[in-house]
Amino acid sequence: MAGLYRADTARIERQIDLAYAASRAFDRDAARFRLAWCEVPDALLVPLCDKADYLSASTALNRDLPLFLDITHMAAPLQRLTLFGGGEEMAGMAAEADAFDTQEILAFTARDEATGAAIAALRTNGRAPVAAEFQVLAMSYEELIADVVALKEEWDYLRSRSIFLKIQVLALAMIAFAAPFRVGKSLSEIV
């Protein structure tokens, strides 16, 4: 049981770290793209700059995404196991994380027809580095979304299994309590 607990805890901590790293990478890539290419108006870059702004705003202003990342970091489902109630703050945070809906962030796509046309136009005009940099930004966003979805799935899996862990802990506590009496009875029967 301790091994399962440690493996489950390590798995969600790894997912949290991946989601945080993807979030930081996307923020860095979006800021770099906007500073490098969106300061000076350029008709070819307008669709890409608009998309970069839109994606950046969708992650920065989406209150639920950073909240979900913070809650899962502070309150992994199995890290603060309480057997007999208590932990109202933990329960509130867990309820907020449970309510996080990944479908809302999946509604945004990093690449669409307008961005595809802008990338093709930039490549034909000899500005392939700009197109490549936007593709890096799009991949960072897609990685962020994939990591957040995986974290939410891991969170849901562990939350659904936490009742079994509580039952196992309770059973072990009962066995630990009863074992000395059973050993004593066995010794008295032998003597």
C-alpha positions as CSV (number, residue, x, y, z in Angstrom):
1,M,0.0,0.0,0.0
2,A,2.8,2.4,0.8
3,G,4.4,1.6,-2.6
4,L,1.1,2.4,-4.4
5,Y,0.7,5.6,-2.4
6,R,4.3,6.7,-3.2
7,A,3.8,5.8,-6.9
8,D,0.5,7.7,-7.2
9,T,1.9,10.7,-5.4
10,A,5.0,10.7,-7.6
11,R,2.9,10.4,-10.8
12,I,0.8,13.4,-10.0
13,E,3.8,15.4,-8.9
14,R,5.4,14.6,-12.2
15,Q,2.3,15.7,-14.1
16,I,2.2,18.9,-12.1
17,D,5.8,19.6,-12.9
18,L,5.2,19.0,-16.6
19,A,2.2,21.3,-16.6
20,Y,4.1,24.1,-14.9
21,A,7.0,23.7,-17.3
22,A,4.7,23.8,-20.3
23,S,3.0,26.9,-18.9
24,R,6.3,28.7,-18.4
25,A,7.5,27.6,-21.9
26,F,4.4,28.9,-23.6
27,D,4.4,32.2,-21.7
28,R,8.1,32.7,-22.7
29,D,7.5,31.7,-26.3
30,A,4.5,34.0,-26.6
31,A,6.3,37.0,-25.1
32,R,9.3,36.4,-27.3
33,F,7.2,36.1,-30.5
34,R,5.1,39.2,-29.7
35,L,8.2,41.3,-28.9
36,A,10.2,40.2,-31.9
37,W,7.5,40.3,-34.6
38,C,4.4,42.2,-33.4
39,E,5.8,45.6,-32.5
40,V,5.9,46.9,-36.0
41,P,2.6,46.6,-38.1
42,D,3.0,44.1,-40.9
43,A,0.0,42.8,-43.0
44,L,1.5,39.3,-43.3
45,L,2.0,39.0,-39.5
46,V,-1.4,40.3,-38.4
47,P,-3.1,36.8,-38.3
48,L,-0.1,35.3,-36.4
49,C,0.2,38.3,-33.9
50,D,-3.6,38.2,-33.3
51,K,-3.4,34.4,-32.7
52,A,-0.4,34.8,-30.4
53,D,-2.3,37.5,-28.4
54,Y,-5.4,35.4,-28.3
55,L,-3.7,32.3,-27.1
56,S,-1.7,34.2,-24.5
57,A,-4.8,35.9,-23.2
58,S,-6.7,32.7,-23.1
59,T,-4.2,31.1,-20.8
60,A,-3.4,34.2,-18.7
61,L,-7.0,35.4,-18.3
62,N,-8.5,32.0,-17.9
63,R,-8.8,32.1,-14.1
64,D,-9.4,28.3,-13.9
65,L,-6.1,27.2,-15.5
66,P,-3.6,28.8,-13.1
67,L,-6.0,28.1,-10.2
68,F,-6.1,24.4,-11.2
69,L,-2.4,24.2,-11.4
70,D,-1.9,25.9,-8.1
71,I,-4.5,23.7,-6.4
72,T,-3.1,20.5,-7.7
73,H,0.4,21.6,-6.6
74,M,-0.8,22.5,-3.1
75,A,-3.3,19.7,-2.6
76,A,-2.4,16.5,-4.5
77,P,-5.3,14.1,-3.9
78,L,-3.3,11.6,-1.8
79,Q,-0.8,13.9,-0.1
80,R,-3.1,15.1,2.6
81,L,-5.1,12.1,3.3
82,T,-7.6,12.7,6.1
83,L,-9.5,9.7,7.4
84,F,-12.0,11.3,9.6
85,G,-13.1,14.6,8.1
86,G,-11.3,17.8,8.8
87,G,-9.3,19.8,6.3
88,E,-12.0,22.2,5.2
89,E,-9.5,24.2,3.2
90,M,-8.2,21.1,1.5
91,A,-11.8,20.0,0.7
92,G,-12.6,23.4,-0.8
93,M,-9.5,23.4,-3.0
94,A,-10.2,19.8,-4.1
95,A,-13.7,20.8,-5.0
96,E,-12.4,23.6,-7.2
97,A,-9.9,21.3,-8.9
98,D,-12.6,18.7,-9.5
99,A,-14.8,21.4,-11.1
100,F,-12.0,22.4,-13.6
101,D,-13.3,21.7,-17.1
102,T,-10.6,20.9,-19.7
103,Q,-13.1,21.3,-22.5
104,E,-13.0,25.0,-22.0
105,I,-9.3,25.2,-22.8
106,L,-9.6,22.6,-25.6
107,A,-11.9,25.0,-27.4
108,F,-8.9,27.1,-28.5
109,T,-6.7,25.9,-31.3
110,A,-3.2,27.3,-32.0
111,R,-3.5,26.7,-35.7
112,D,-6.3,27.4,-38.1
113,E,-6.8,28.4,-41.7
114,A,-5.8,32.0,-41.2
115,T,-2.6,31.1,-39.4
116,G,-1.8,28.4,-42.0
117,A,-2.2,30.9,-44.8
118,A,0.0,33.4,-43.0
119,I,2.7,30.8,-42.5
120,A,2.6,29.8,-46.1
121,A,2.8,33.5,-47.2
122,L,5.7,34.1,-45.0
123,R,7.6,31.1,-46.3
124,T,7.0,32.2,-49.9
125,N,8.2,35.7,-49.1
126,G,11.5,34.5,-47.6
127,R,10.5,35.0,-44.0
128,A,10.6,31.4,-42.9
129,P,12.2,32.2,-39.5
130,V,9.0,34.1,-38.5
131,A,6.8,31.2,-39.6
132,A,9.1,28.7,-37.7
133,E,8.9,30.8,-34.5
134,F,5.1,30.9,-34.6
135,Q,5.1,27.1,-35.1
136,V,7.3,26.8,-31.9
137,L,4.7,29.0,-30.1
138,A,1.8,26.8,-31.4
139,M,3.6,23.6,-30.3
140,S,4.2,25.2,-26.8
141,Y,0.5,25.9,-26.5
142,E,-0.5,22.4,-27.7
143,E,2.0,20.9,-25.2
144,L,0.6,23.0,-22.4
145,I,-3.0,21.9,-23.2
146,A,-1.9,18.2,-23.5
147,D,-0.1,18.4,-20.1
148,V,-3.0,20.1,-18.4
149,V,-5.4,17.5,-19.8
150,A,-3.1,14.7,-18.6
151,L,-2.9,16.4,-15.2
152,K,-6.7,16.6,-14.9
153,E,-7.0,12.9,-15.9
154,E,-4.5,11.9,-13.3
155,W,-6.2,14.1,-10.7
156,D,-9.6,12.5,-11.4
157,Y,-8.1,9.0,-11.3
158,L,-6.4,9.6,-7.9
159,R,-9.5,11.3,-6.5
160,S,-11.7,8.4,-7.5
161,R,-9.3,6.0,-5.9
162,S,-8.7,7.8,-2.7
163,I,-11.6,6.1,-0.9
164,F,-9.9,2.8,-1.5
165,L,-6.7,4.1,0.1
166,K,-8.7,5.3,3.1
167,I,-10.3,1.9,3.5
168,Q,-6.8,0.2,3.3
169,V,-5.4,2.5,5.9
170,L,-8.3,1.8,8.2
171,A,-8.0,-1.9,7.6
172,L,-4.3,-1.8,8.4
173,A,-4.9,0.2,11.6
174,M,-7.5,-2.4,12.7
175,I,-5.1,-5.3,11.9
176,A,-2.3,-3.5,13.8
177,F,-4.6,-3.1,16.8
178,A,-5.8,-6.7,16.7
179,A,-2.5,-8.4,15.9
180,P,-1.0,-8.2,19.4
181,F,-4.1,-9.7,21.0
182,R,-4.1,-12.5,18.4
183,V,-0.4,-13.2,19.1
184,G,-1.0,-13.2,22.8
185,K,-3.9,-15.6,22.4
186,S,-1.8,-17.9,20.3
187,L,1.0,-17.9,22.8
188,S,-1.4,-18.6,25.6
189,E,-2.8,-21.6,23.6
190,I,0.7,-23.0,23.1
191,V,1.7,-22.7,26.8
